[in-house]
Amino acid sequence: MAEATSALKAQILDDMKTAMKAGDKARLAVIRLISAAIKQKEVDERITLSDADVIAVLDKMGKQRRESIEQYKAAGRADLVEQESFELEVIQSYLPTPLSDAEIDALIAEAIAATGATSVREMGAVMSKLRPQIQGRADMTQVSARIKSALGG
């Protein structure tokens, strides 16, 4: 087995072992999905993921689950909503504590000031500055909308 280099990957592997020993099949299945997504990214890019990279993978998985939940609710599939919600809960347990709206607004104001952005055309520079600080701690779609309104878009 490959050596886990990041603390987050090590925690995920430890949690997988704990779930196996406890016989928690539902949690184990989700942790295996997480582990597979991380390994897939490492194989595809031929790199060993850092904690920041693992958080980006988890954030993407969380976004997929949130979108699926919305689709299943619209289709009236409560059974699938419940499954996806459980998966989302497990995925979020590995993500950093979410930022409050006030913290997000403060970071956006800071990034706008640091980049000197004055219009929506410069939104990319603001997003680039923010992404490392916010990834996994806020929904980037909402952050994008807030930046756009802060820049008068």
The 8 nearest C-alpha neighbors of each residue, nearest first, counted from 0:
[[1, 2, 3, 12, 38, 9, 4, 34],
 [2, 0, 3, 4, 47, 38, 9, 8],
 [1, 3, 4, 0, 9, 5, 8, 47],
 [4, 2, 9, 5, 8, 1, 6, 12],
 [5, 3, 2, 6, 8, 9, 49, 47],
 [4, 6, 8, 7, 50, 49, 3, 9],
 [5, 7, 9, 8, 10, 4, 50, 3],
 [6, 8, 10, 9, 5, 50, 11, 53],
 [9, 7, 11, 5, 10, 6, 3, 12],
 [8, 10, 6, 12, 7, 3, 11, 13],
 [11, 9, 13, 7, 8, 12, 14, 6],
 [10, 12, 14, 8, 9, 13, 15, 7],
 [13, 11, 15, 9, 14, 10, 8, 16],
 [14, 12, 10, 16, 15, 11, 9, 17],
 [13, 15, 17, 11, 16, 12, 18, 10],
 [16, 14, 12, 18, 13, 17, 27, 30],
 [17, 15, 19, 13, 14, 18, 20, 12],
 [16, 18, 14, 20, 19, 15, 21, 13],
 [17, 19, 21, 23, 15, 27, 16, 20],
 [20, 18, 16, 22, 17, 21, 15, 23],
 [19, 21, 17, 22, 18, 16, 23, 15],
 [22, 20, 18, 23, 19, 17, 24, 16],
 [21, 23, 19, 20, 24, 18, 27, 17],
 [22, 24, 18, 21, 26, 25, 27, 19],
 [25, 23, 27, 26, 22, 28, 18, 19],
 [26, 24, 28, 27, 23, 29, 85, 86],
 [27, 25, 29, 28, 24, 23, 30, 18],
 [26, 28, 24, 30, 18, 25, 29, 15],
 [27, 29, 31, 25, 26, 30, 24, 32],
 [30, 28, 32, 26, 31, 27, 86, 33],
 [29, 31, 33, 27, 32, 28, 15, 34],
 [30, 32, 34, 28, 29, 33, 35, 27],
 [33, 31, 29, 35, 30, 34, 36, 28],
 [34, 32, 30, 36, 31, 35, 37, 29],
 [33, 35, 31, 37, 36, 32, 30, 38],
 [34, 36, 38, 32, 37, 33, 39, 31],
 [37, 35, 39, 33, 34, 38, 32, 40],
 [36, 38, 34, 40, 35, 39, 33, 41],
 [39, 37, 41, 35, 40, 36, 42, 34],
 [40, 38, 36, 42, 41, 37, 35, 43],
 [39, 41, 43, 37, 38, 42, 44, 36],
 [42, 40, 38, 46, 44, 45, 39, 43],
 [41, 43, 45, 39, 40, 44, 38, 46],
 [44, 42, 40, 41, 45, 39, 46, 38],
 [43, 45, 41, 46, 42, 40, 39, 47],
 [46, 44, 42, 41, 43, 47, 40, 48],
 [47, 45, 41, 44, 48, 42, 43, 40],
 [46, 48, 41, 49, 45, 4, 42, 44],
 [49, 47, 52, 46, 53, 41, 50, 5],
 [48, 50, 52, 51, 5, 53, 47, 4],
 [49, 51, 53, 52, 5, 7, 54, 48],
 [52, 50, 54, 49, 53, 55, 48, 131],
 [51, 53, 55, 49, 48, 54, 50, 56],
 [54, 52, 50, 56, 55, 51, 48, 57],
 [53, 55, 57, 51, 52, 56, 135, 58],
 [54, 56, 58, 52, 53, 57, 59, 51],
 [57, 55, 53, 59, 54, 58, 60, 52],
 [58, 56, 54, 60, 59, 55, 61, 53],
 [57, 59, 55, 135, 61, 56, 60, 54],
 [58, 60, 62, 56, 61, 57, 55, 63],
 [61, 59, 57, 63, 58, 62, 56, 64],
 [62, 60, 58, 64, 63, 59, 87, 57],
 [61, 63, 59, 65, 64, 60, 58, 66],
 [62, 64, 60, 66, 61, 65, 67, 59],
 [63, 65, 67, 61, 62, 66, 83, 87],
 [66, 64, 62, 68, 67, 63, 61, 69],
 [67, 65, 63, 69, 64, 68, 62, 70],
 [68, 66, 64, 70, 69, 65, 71, 63],
 [67, 69, 65, 71, 80, 66, 70, 72],
 [68, 70, 72, 66, 67, 71, 73, 65],
 [71, 69, 67, 73, 68, 72, 74, 66],
 [70, 72, 74, 76, 68, 73, 69, 80],
 [73, 71, 75, 69, 74, 70, 76, 68],
 [72, 74, 70, 71, 75, 69, 76, 68],
 [75, 73, 71, 72, 76, 70, 69, 77],
 [76, 74, 72, 73, 77, 71, 70, 80],
 [75, 77, 71, 78, 79, 74, 72, 80],
 [76, 78, 80, 79, 75, 81, 72, 71],
 [79, 77, 81, 80, 76, 82, 71, 83],
 [78, 80, 82, 81, 77, 76, 83, 71],
 [81, 79, 77, 68, 83, 78, 82, 71],
 [80, 82, 84, 78, 79, 83, 77, 85],
 [83, 81, 79, 85, 84, 80, 86, 78],
 [82, 84, 86, 80, 85, 81, 64, 87],
 [85, 83, 87, 81, 86, 82, 80, 88],
 [84, 86, 88, 82, 83, 87, 81, 89],
 [85, 87, 83, 89, 88, 84, 29, 90],
 [88, 86, 84, 90, 85, 89, 61, 64],
 [87, 89, 85, 91, 86, 90, 84, 92],
 [90, 88, 92, 86, 87, 91, 85, 29],
 [91, 89, 87, 92, 88, 93, 86, 57],
 [92, 90, 94, 88, 93, 89, 87, 61],
 [91, 93, 89, 90, 94, 88, 95, 87],
 [94, 92, 91, 90, 95, 89, 7, 57],
 [93, 95, 91, 92, 135, 54, 96, 90],
 [96, 94, 136, 97, 135, 93, 92, 91],
 [95, 97, 136, 98, 94, 135, 91, 92],
 [98, 96, 136, 137, 95, 99, 135, 94],
 [97, 99, 136, 102, 137, 103, 96, 100],
 [98, 100, 102, 101, 103, 97, 137, 104],
 [99, 101, 103, 102, 104, 98, 105, 137],
 [100, 102, 104, 99, 103, 105, 98, 106],
 [103, 101, 105, 99, 104, 100, 98, 106],
 [102, 104, 100, 106, 105, 101, 107, 98],
 [105, 103, 107, 101, 102, 106, 100, 108],
 [104, 106, 102, 108, 103, 107, 101, 109],
 [105, 107, 109, 103, 108, 104, 110, 102],
 [108, 106, 104, 110, 109, 105, 111, 103],
 [109, 107, 111, 105, 106, 110, 112, 104],
 [108, 110, 106, 112, 107, 111, 113, 105],
 [111, 109, 113, 107, 112, 108, 125, 114],
 [112, 110, 108, 114, 116, 113, 109, 115],
 [111, 113, 115, 109, 110, 114, 108, 116],
 [114, 112, 110, 111, 115, 109, 116, 125],
 [115, 113, 111, 116, 112, 110, 125, 124],
 [114, 116, 112, 113, 111, 117, 110, 121],
 [117, 115, 111, 114, 121, 118, 112, 125],
 [116, 118, 150, 115, 121, 119, 111, 120],
 [119, 117, 150, 120, 121, 116, 151, 122],
 [118, 120, 122, 121, 150, 152, 147, 151],
 [119, 121, 118, 122, 123, 117, 116, 124],
 [122, 120, 119, 116, 123, 124, 118, 125],
 [121, 123, 119, 125, 124, 120, 126, 147],
 [124, 122, 126, 125, 121, 127, 120, 119],
 [123, 125, 127, 122, 126, 121, 128, 114],
 [124, 126, 122, 128, 123, 127, 110, 111],
 [127, 125, 129, 123, 128, 124, 130, 122],
 [128, 126, 124, 125, 130, 129, 123, 131],
 [127, 129, 125, 126, 130, 110, 124, 131],
 [130, 128, 126, 132, 127, 131, 133, 125],
 [129, 131, 133, 134, 132, 127, 126, 128],
 [132, 130, 134, 133, 129, 128, 127, 51],
 [133, 131, 129, 130, 134, 128, 136, 106],
 [132, 134, 130, 136, 131, 137, 129, 135],
 [135, 133, 130, 136, 131, 132, 55, 137],
 [134, 136, 58, 137, 54, 94, 133, 55],
 [135, 137, 97, 133, 134, 98, 95, 96],
 [138, 136, 135, 97, 133, 139, 98, 134],
 [137, 139, 140, 141, 142, 136, 135, 62],
 [138, 140, 142, 141, 137, 143, 134, 133],
 [141, 139, 143, 142, 138, 144, 137, 145],
 [140, 142, 144, 143, 139, 138, 145, 137],
 [141, 143, 139, 145, 140, 144, 146, 138],
 [142, 144, 140, 146, 141, 145, 139, 147],
 [145, 143, 147, 141, 142, 146, 148, 140],
 [144, 146, 142, 148, 147, 143, 149, 141],
 [147, 145, 149, 143, 148, 144, 150, 142],
 [146, 148, 152, 144, 150, 145, 149, 119],
 [147, 149, 151, 152, 145, 150, 146, 144],
 [150, 148, 146, 151, 147, 145, 152, 108],
 [151, 149, 147, 118, 148, 119, 152, 117],
 [150, 152, 148, 149, 147, 118, 119, 117],
 [151, 147, 148, 150, 119, 149, 118, 146]]
